[in-house]
């Protein structure tokens, strides 16, 4: 085999494909994606794809739960908030009212939708619960694998999730989660398609849940916010602190803010959560397209145990489908129509990473 251009850094130096394979018996020694099944309690029979990038990033994709991202950590430090429910199997899903919360595992990425999201409501005579069904629906046609592309090793999990009923919606998500060996970031590529013959409501939101130690006293939200609006009158109190976070507060009431985000010349938005007091600076960033996801919600929850900040790019707000319909902002998919969504989520592990993010954010405000 010929030696090509070097790939990403591993352990402080760069290796080509040949140089790395000379040193390991199996790529799994340094990274890759593999699948396994949980066996205990309410998590029993949940299928998981575990990713290790070799750069310290490890995360779990729940194949049985809409291919959402559960635990995510960097060099042993958690990035995601984990709720007390655990990675509950989809058979325990309670769709009515706020029953969704009984299987809200937290995790780094929970998808909300696909035909409704946000608060429970009654829309056109249909009772809709919190945040939709997709996160509690198993994927089909799943494929977990990896391959060399030149001197880059790419790992992925791919599958399809359908929300369908007789005499109603028939909508399908095709999701690919992928990462590159040697990097501290991963990507989500979603294609949502109306498989039916009638227009269908489409609400879609990424509930990105960050927890301790990213979230701590002094943590900051960084983003190109041109305007920040509290969801309700209660949240007006202390709204000037929307981008600052404290120690856990007994009896804390959740606060929700709507942001109008600026974008860069390519239409991308960069948002981060940063704890400058941890090591050389530590945090996580999200990159997305404002054209694909024009809305952004911040969920600030400083409670004891429920100590989490949610960054939520979306095509809707979180007040329920009936409100979107009344405002005239409800999105519909025509028969056969597809929408594509792309996320990049990565680790900020140094002061320089944070400075680079701030530079990108400044370009979004321009």
Phi, psi and omega in degrees: 000140180276149178275125181257198178295151182291151177267193181294161182292142170225123174059035173092002175212172183253146181228140167281171176305312182296314181299323180287315182293337173294340189253352182226153175275335181209141180301336179300343177298327183247339180173186180130185180234136177218160182244150176207175183235134176286150191235355192238141172058216183289352176271355186304133177075011171284124179271137186231142167249118180263130178251138169228122185266355182081353179253014181100350181270127176225135179208158182246129173259124182272098181297331180275356184231059175068013183061036176280165181262122179267240180302136176219132181215159178230116182051042177085353179263125182291141173260327186264156171270135178248124182280170179288351184284333189077183181276072189299137177295148187297338180295344180268002183300133175245101187283343187282141173054233179263018180301336177308327183294339180287347175233019177279096186284357188075248181070173186285319182226120172241124181273135178244134184138201010261339180259346174207152179204169181087201188295151173301147180197175171245118183236119182052041177083358180259129175278121183243132180274188182290128163063011170082187190254342195300321183293343180251020181246128179291148175276151175246167177053041184284148183215116179243122187194185176200159179201159174277133171238094190066234178263013175255135173257119183253133177240149184206161166229131183225147178185179181232140181232130184240138170246112188211152174208153174292137182067023181207214187292151173216088188233138188231136173255131168249117185242140172231119173255127183214159180210165181244136177303132179094359181247158179249043177212162173217170186230148171237126175240118182243139170236118179253128186228135172279108182273356184267192185244011177229152173301146183224143177297144181220109174240135188213128184213135174262114181268093185263112194249111183253139184229190180299139006267002173300314177271121178196177179300123181097353177300147183236146169266125178247128179187164182273056184285118178272335178203140179234125184236123175296146181293324185211175185297324180301323184283347176302329180291120178075019185296337180292348178261020185300331185259006180239147186229150190242182168295164176304142185240122176301136176069019183296138176258133183303148177236135182235129181235141175258128181250138167263108187268140168281164179225161181276189185296335179268002179087011182269147175246138176241128179226142179219159172239124193230131172248095184290341182273000182258112182061225178272014188110133185214144179178195182214147179234158176231133175241133179208168180266127179290332177295320179286321187228084188284345182255154176214127180242138172253128176251112181252113183226100186260027182286169176284121183085309173270075187242093195204149172238127179255127172253124196226081171291142189198173171256014185205170170267190189243029182260005176102161187293326182296323178293320178298320180294316181296325179281347183078020181253003182292129180274140175238148170254126175288161177307127180080355183288145178240146169235138179248142179226142183224132175234143167237127180233129184216169183265139170254107189244012180203166176299321180296320176302318181292319177298320178297319178297316180298325177295318178295322179295319177300324178291333177289328182283340183296000000 
